[in-house]
Amino acid sequence: MGDADIKASQWRLVEVGRVVLFKGGKFDGKLAAIVEIIDHKRVLVDGPASKEEAVVPRHSAALSNVVLTPIVIDKLPRAAGNGPTRKAWEKAEVEKKWESSSWAKTRDLKQRRRKLTDFERFKVMKLRKQARFEVRKSFAKVRAAA
């Protein structure tokens, strides 16, 4: 028999302690942790964020309204109350992990671009043109030397 390499799946599982990101609705763009799995379509979530505007109250949420993130709070007991959830949230440094992720950075960049005025978009276009000109000029110099 040959050796077999067994790898764990890369799926993001619906599990207690999994951090979710809300998409659309009242809590759009906010983070929460799964505290209990109600059924195959709904979970109980609680989002004890440090910023008051980012707090998600404990409620039932449909899995179709959330996106599972790769962040998991380890050893969060099932149906944990608000206090233990908050302590586990802070211990796992969920917000710090989220802010350092490329997913969060991309979301922030898109939101910032969406808020630009017409004149700011024009300035961005001119700066990109200038940068492109400099790159092409250096490439032309390299090609001419070759």
C-alpha positions in Angstrom: 0.0 0.0 0.0 1.2 3.5 -0.8 1.4 6.5 1.5 -1.7 8.7 1.4 -1.6 12.4 2.3 -4.7 13.4 4.1 -5.5 17.0 4.2 -8.2 18.7 6.2 -10.9 20.4 4.1 -10.7 24.1 3.5 -14.4 24.6 3.9 -15.7 27.2 6.3 -18.0 25.2 8.5 -21.0 26.5 10.3 -19.9 26.0 13.8 -20.3 27.5 17.3 -17.6 30.2 17.5 -17.4 30.9 13.8 -17.3 34.7 13.1 -19.8 35.8 10.4 -20.1 39.0 8.4 -23.5 40.3 7.7 -24.4 41.1 4.1 -27.3 43.5 3.5 -30.0 44.4 5.9 -29.8 46.2 9.2 -26.4 44.9 10.2 -24.7 45.1 6.9 -20.9 44.9 7.2 -20.9 44.1 10.9 -19.3 41.1 12.6 -20.9 38.6 14.9 -20.1 35.1 16.3 -22.3 32.1 16.0 -23.4 31.2 19.5 -25.9 28.4 18.7 -27.1 26.6 15.6 -30.9 26.7 15.5 -31.5 24.6 12.3 -29.9 24.1 8.9 -30.9 27.6 7.8 -30.7 29.7 11.0 -28.2 30.5 13.7 -28.1 32.5 16.9 -25.5 35.2 16.7 -24.0 37.7 19.1 -21.6 40.5 18.1 -20.0 42.1 21.1 -17.8 44.7 19.3 -15.7 47.3 21.1 -17.2 50.1 19.1 -20.8 51.0 19.9 -21.8 51.4 16.3 -20.5 47.9 15.4 -22.3 46.0 18.1 -24.7 43.3 16.8 -27.4 42.3 19.4 -28.0 38.7 20.1 -30.6 37.4 17.6 -31.5 34.7 15.2 -30.0 35.2 11.7 -30.6 33.4 8.5 -27.5 31.8 7.0 -28.4 33.4 3.7 -27.8 36.8 5.2 -24.3 36.1 6.5 -21.0 35.2 5.1 -18.7 32.8 7.1 -15.3 34.2 7.7 -12.1 32.2 8.4 -12.0 33.5 11.9 -13.1 31.1 14.7 -13.4 31.7 18.4 -12.0 28.5 19.9 -13.8 26.7 22.7 -16.8 29.0 22.8 -19.5 27.0 24.7 -22.9 26.4 23.0 -25.5 29.0 23.8 -23.0 31.1 25.8 -24.4 34.3 27.2 -23.4 37.8 26.3 -20.6 38.0 29.0 -18.7 34.8 28.1 -19.1 35.6 24.4 -17.6 39.1 25.0 -14.7 37.7 26.9 -14.0 35.0 24.3 -14.3 37.7 21.6 -11.7 39.9 23.2 -9.4 37.0 24.1 -9.4 35.8 20.5 -8.8 39.4 19.3 -11.5 39.0 16.6 -11.6 42.7 15.5 -7.8 42.9 15.3 -7.7 39.8 13.1 -10.5 41.1 10.9 -8.9 44.5 10.4 -5.6 42.9 9.4 -7.3 40.6 6.9 -7.2 41.4 3.1 -10.9 40.9 3.0 -11.5 43.8 5.4 -9.0 46.0 3.7 -10.6 45.4 0.3 -14.1 46.2 1.7 -12.7 49.5 3.2 -11.1 50.4 -0.1 -14.3 49.8 -2.0 -16.3 51.9 0.5 -13.8 54.7 0.3 -13.9 54.7 -3.5 -17.7 54.6 -3.5 -17.7 57.9 -1.4 -15.4 59.8 -3.8 -16.8 62.9 -5.5 -16.6 63.5 -9.2 -13.5 65.8 -8.8 -11.8 63.3 -6.5 -12.3 60.6 -9.2 -10.9 62.9 -11.8 -7.8 63.5 -9.6 -7.3 59.7 -9.2 -7.6 59.2 -13.0 -4.9 61.9 -13.6 -2.6 60.4 -11.0 -3.0 56.9 -12.5 -2.2 58.3 -16.0 0.9 59.9 -14.7 2.1 56.7 -13.0 1.3 54.7 -16.2 3.3 57.2 -18.3 6.3 56.8 -16.0 6.2 53.0 -16.1 5.9 52.9 -19.9 8.7 55.4 -20.2 11.0 53.2 -18.1 10.0 50.0 -20.0 10.7 51.8 -23.3 14.2 52.7 -22.0 14.9 49.1 -21.1 13.6 47.8 -24.4 15.7 50.4 -26.3 18.8 49.3 -24.4 18.2 45.6 -25.1 
